Amino acid sequence: MGVLVSRFRHIATVVLLALAARAAAQVRLEIPDAGILGRGRISDLVDVSADLVAMDPSGRTRWIVSGQSAILGAARQQGFLEADCRMEIVSLDSVENLAKVLVVLDQGARFHFRHPRVVLDDSGEAPSPEPRSLPVDHGEVYLQEKVSEQLQWVVEWYKHRGWLDATATPSVHADTLADSVDFVVHVEPGRAAVFGQFLGRVEGRTATDTGFLRDLWGVRPGDTLRSEMLSRFTRKIYRTRLFSTVRLERKPLPEDPSRTQVDLILKERAPGAVEGALSWEPTFGWALEASMRHRNVLGRFHELSATGAVAQFQQKVRAGYATPLLFGSPISLDYGIQVKQQDAGLVDDEVDRELSLSNDGTFSYPPTDWASISLSLSAERLSKRFLTGAENQQYQYAVVAGGLLDFRDEPFDPISGWSLRGVVGNGGQFGFDSTYSWVQGQGKLWVPLFWRFLSAGVVEGGRFLNSTTVDGAGIFWQGGSRSVRSYRFNQAKVVVGAGEALRPRYLRASSELRVNLPWNVQVVGFEDWARLWNEGEEPDLEDLSKAWIGYGMGLRYRVSLLSLRLDYALGRGDERWAFDLAQAI
């Protein structure tokens, strides 16, 4: 009985499979020449799942017309404007439920753009500007996606100049003799966005005077409201560090709909906030850091801060205060005081700890939205206490003047732009006649490449103008997460023999290739190079055996204003992992 049941199940399965195979319709395409589309693309465009055997003649005709239209549309999107397609049912097999279809594609010549230009259909009283050229060259292959890109580019071009309701319509005339397309974009710019009124609102627990926001806005009623104005203003707001979010809304002015009202909604940072963080000290290990900050909520950019940290063998406390030098002026004065105690970690194991007291002042002035010039002055008192009870006190100082030009599109993680920085410094030790001076320069460049790829690079160098001390030479030391990765913090340095003058020089270059992925994740490949030498030695920049080199891969994760960075470095050093809360470049 069991054998009969088993055979019955087997026969039933075979019958069901046969019926399923019989029911499944199949269209087999015969394509002598698939052209640029390819056989796979043509198969995707044609509905090969259709049951042609069961269709009536009118249904088959509609199926053929639909397939031909889809193939021709795809070919013409690729620039073959004279393409021709013919589909013919060769045979119908009702037993196999199989239809053979012949697809003959004659794609013809490929057309190209000829003299692309913009024509302004402006009936307004004030003349509107026109772009000098479109981002497509004469002779480029005519593609439908290129047409869409040009229309979008033209609309954005006018939006950035204040015509927020501009419309762009293409006009295409194909010249079959020259295999080219006369491409014209007709633009109706509409009415320009004229600024009428500015309103600011702050969301927070403390009532904030928003009068200073109008000073930062700087646009007068009647001015044409351009997108770059809004971007520049948003950047100014973020630079105050008084607010965590900025939202701008544009709408018609109630009493005059022909003008635009700008509403600003800000979320205030909590004044008197206490923040905690877990950080990594390159020399002393993990640190638990707490900070308390209070900002003047009246918008005058005062900032009082106190920071304390307890790390492995290190304790430090710092207090600072920042205030504008003159009310309403972008010139500000920042100064602070710091006390730090730590195990020295020097070769001389008699040194138990160091205690330093510093006072720093910074004078800064941003002449434009992108540039700043700064001058800083610092004095440091360093005392060392020996285990034997002897005491040796040293008083050191440094005066540094520097300049910065910053043309980045975003201050925390730029995609494009550049910056230049120069520094002239003088330092020494009180009670000694010897002083040392140095100069440094740095250039950074960010370049978007294609799709999600972008690049970043930095080149910097410096030299001492006279002999210095080991402490002074530390200004040029390299190594660590923001220098030559694969070396420990300040591991790369110039070492001279006894009696030799120490007058170091250095050059460093780093480059990164970054790929932006979803969810704020970034994959990075990097390469770092540095060369340090003393005056009198040959730099031998092309001799890689004398260079400090690191390279590897890393991950970035963007969180608000921070970029969590984890790099795995190879190279000549023994450091492999580098963690930081900012980009290396």
C-alpha angles and dihedrals in degrees: 000000000000091000091054092050091050092050091048092053090049093051091046091052092051091049093049091049091049092050091048091050090048091050095048109094118215133194116195115198122212108201115179093184120014094182120194093334095064129214094276093054093048091049089053092051095050120068098239091172092069118118099231093169092063095042124100118236094264091053091051090050091053090048091053093048092049092050094047091049092050093050093046092048091052092047093049091049086061092054101266096125095167095049117141128198131190124187122191131177105233100184143353120210110193093184095056092028087230129145123193114207126190115215115194113187121186104182096180124192124345115241127223136203115266122197098336110202146158124246117196116220095193120160095169124113096242116064114245125218124251127211111249093228143353122250090253124085130226107265098027117137112270108243127170091226088055089056091053091048092052093050092049091046092052093049091049090047091058093041091057088055096051105270097116097170098048117145128202126202124186124227116198126187116179119211105203093188094057096031089232140120126225100219119195127172113208112206131198103189094189120196121343118241104249117195114239112160142002124211125182127197129181125206109208146097094265123066106241127201105232096190092107089059090068089055090053091046093059096177117128126216110269095033118125108256109231128185093238088060090058093046092050092048092049089052091052090052093052091049091060088064088210095112134047100204135027125197125179123195126188123203139151116283106254096226094039114027090186088071130063128240119207117209118195120200117189132183111216123227109240109260116227091024122170113214130190128201141173110222140172121240108205093218104027106036131233119004135194107214130189126185136185120203133182122188126192103253092202087081100247093124097243112154129187115187138174124190130187128181135182112196135160104301092346138095125176139171126191133182125189142176131198127190138160113261091223127019111261092009124121089221110104138179121214125185137163147168129227135189118196131180123186147148104270098225091203128147089250100080091194089076107094105180146337130232118196132184119194137181118197130188127185127192113194136174126180106206090186137011091269107033132070135178119203138185121191133189124192135174122192131194113202122188127181124200120201127213089240090062096252116134131209121183126195129187116205132181140186133192116197129184117187142169132206134193111191121187101163125140091225129017101220107037109005124195098193137011141065143249136201125200131183129186134190116186142178126192144158146138125287112244094032128091095217118095130170134215131196142178129211135184133188136184128188129189132189118192127178110220116184138319105341096340123109137161137218131190141175134195121187139161145165146181139202114239093208138009117302141187129255090259090052094047088058087080088075099040114126135204135083138080094311098041131031105351117213089052128085121252109293092353095131108075145135113262120190132190126254113293094014121124115247110223106146130192130188147183126197133183130181132178134185135192109206130194117197113218130183122281094039092291122143130189115207137190114197143183126194128191132177137171123196124184141158125247110273093036124101111252092218091192092176094053103093092187089073096046131095105234136184133168139163148112133291148178129231129196119189116220113176105294094350132082112205103215128194117176130183108207133198126183137091098319127082097233113103108169126053122183125186142154095232140047116274090230 
